[in-house]
Amino acid sequence: GFAQRTVIAVLDPAVASAEQTVRDLRLAADSSPVPFSIIFAVADNDADKVRTLTGTLRDGETALSSARSLVRDCGISVFPTLLFCNTKGIVKEIQLGTNNNLPDIVIQKTTICD
C-alpha cells in the first residue's frame, strides 16, 4: 500500500502535453484539501529526459524511468494516463489524456478514491 492516496502519472516525454501534466499535477497537489503523493512513471530510459520533465522533485513525489513495462502490462496507449490509488494501492479511478481542467479533475478523483 501507500502512506497516502497516490496518483501514478504515466508519461511519455515525447508527448507535447507531458510538461503541462507535471505542472497541473503539482497545482492540484498544492490546492487539494486531501494530501496525495505523485509517482511520475516515465516511459523513457533516459535519466536526463526524466529529470528535465520532472525538474526538482518535491516532498511526496517520486520519479521512475523505464516505465515501458508498466505501459505494456496496463495496456496504456494514451499519454498521459493517471491512475488514482487508495492507501491500499488499489486503482480506484483513471484519467486518460489531457484536459484543460486537469487540476480540478485530479482534486476530485483523489478526494473520492479512498
C-alpha positions as CSV (number, residue, x, y, z in Angstrom):
1,G,0.0,0.0,0.0
2,F,0.8,3.7,0.1
3,A,1.2,6.1,3.1
4,Q,-1.4,8.3,1.5
5,R,-3.6,8.5,-1.7
6,T,-1.3,8.4,-4.7
7,V,-1.5,9.4,-8.3
8,I,0.6,7.4,-10.7
9,A,1.2,9.6,-13.7
10,V,2.3,7.6,-16.7
11,L,4.1,10.0,-19.0
12,D,5.9,10.0,-22.3
13,P,8.4,12.9,-22.6
14,A,7.9,12.8,-26.4
15,V,4.3,13.8,-26.0
16,A,3.8,17.5,-26.0
17,S,1.5,17.6,-23.0
18,A,3.9,15.9,-20.6
19,E,5.4,19.1,-19.1
20,Q,1.9,20.7,-18.7
21,T,0.7,17.5,-17.0
22,V,3.5,17.7,-14.4
23,R,2.6,21.4,-13.8
24,D,-1.1,20.5,-13.5
25,L,-0.5,17.7,-11.0
26,R,1.6,20.0,-8.8
27,L,-1.0,22.7,-8.9
28,A,-3.6,20.1,-7.9
29,A,-1.4,18.9,-5.1
30,D,-0.9,22.4,-3.8
31,S,-4.6,23.1,-3.9
32,S,-6.1,19.8,-2.8
33,P,-7.8,19.5,0.6
34,V,-6.7,15.9,0.7
35,P,-2.9,15.2,0.6
36,F,-1.7,12.8,-2.1
37,S,1.6,11.6,-3.4
38,I,2.6,11.6,-7.1
39,I,4.6,9.0,-8.9
40,F,5.9,10.1,-12.3
41,A,6.2,6.9,-14.2
42,V,8.1,7.9,-17.3
43,A,8.2,5.7,-20.4
44,D,11.8,6.5,-21.3
45,N,15.1,5.1,-20.2
46,D,17.0,8.4,-20.5
47,A,17.5,9.7,-16.9
48,D,18.3,13.2,-18.3
49,K,14.9,13.3,-20.1
50,V,13.2,12.2,-16.9
51,R,15.0,15.0,-14.8
52,T,14.2,17.6,-17.5
53,L,10.5,16.6,-17.4
54,T,10.0,16.5,-13.7
55,G,12.6,19.1,-12.6
56,T,13.4,19.0,-8.9
57,L,11.2,16.6,-7.1
58,R,9.1,17.9,-4.2
59,D,8.1,16.1,-1.0
60,G,5.7,13.4,-1.8
61,E,6.9,12.9,-5.4
62,T,8.8,10.0,-6.9
63,A,10.1,9.7,-10.5
64,L,10.5,6.3,-12.2
65,S,12.2,5.9,-15.5
66,S,11.9,2.9,-17.8
67,A,8.2,2.5,-17.2
68,R,7.6,0.8,-20.5
69,S,6.7,-2.5,-18.8
70,L,4.0,-0.7,-16.8
71,V,2.7,0.8,-20.1
72,R,2.7,-2.6,-21.7
73,D,1.2,-4.5,-18.8
74,C,-1.6,-2.0,-18.2
75,G,-2.3,-1.7,-22.0
76,I,-1.7,2.1,-21.9
77,S,-1.9,3.7,-25.3
78,V,-2.8,7.3,-24.3
79,F,-0.5,9.7,-22.6
80,P,-0.8,11.0,-20.0
81,T,-2.6,8.2,-18.2
82,L,-3.3,8.9,-14.5
83,L,-4.0,6.1,-12.1
84,F,-5.6,7.2,-8.8
85,C,-4.8,4.7,-6.0
86,N,-6.1,4.5,-2.5
87,T,-3.8,3.8,0.5
88,K,-4.2,0.0,-0.1
89,G,-2.6,0.5,-3.5
90,I,-5.8,-0.3,-5.4
91,V,-6.5,1.8,-8.5
92,K,-9.9,3.4,-7.9
93,E,-10.1,6.0,-10.8
94,I,-8.4,6.6,-14.1
95,Q,-7.9,9.7,-16.3
96,L,-6.9,9.3,-19.9
97,G,-5.3,12.1,-21.9
98,T,-5.1,15.8,-21.4
99,N,-7.9,18.1,-20.2
100,N,-8.0,21.9,-19.7
101,N,-9.5,21.3,-16.2
102,L,-6.9,18.6,-15.2
103,P,-6.1,20.2,-11.8
104,D,-9.8,20.2,-10.8
105,I,-10.2,16.6,-12.1
106,V,-7.2,15.4,-10.1
107,I,-8.5,17.0,-6.9
108,Q,-12.0,15.4,-7.4
109,K,-10.6,12.0,-8.2
110,T,-8.1,11.9,-5.3
111,T,-10.8,13.1,-2.9
112,I,-13.1,10.2,-3.8
113,C,-10.6,7.5,-4.4
114,D,-10.2,6.1,-0.8
